[in-house]
Amino acid sequence: MTAVTKRATVYFDSELHRALRLKAVETDRSMSDLVNEAVKLTLAEDAEDLAAFEERAHEANLPFESVVKDLKRRGKI
């Protein structure tokens, strides 16, 4: 099955665009391939973060104030 691609207009800072263009040439890949890979990696990281949050959802919350007071009591701050 062939992947369906969609066209999008993306505006880059001129220096980022230049770096992306140079990387595409040096790696013999298209700019679209590089951008797609970067987006996939970012979304994969987000998915990992969401899974970690879900895994820890039932843990008890530690109030920030309690943590700071404990650090001060133990001479850490």
Beta strands, then each sheet from edge to edge (+ up, - down):
end
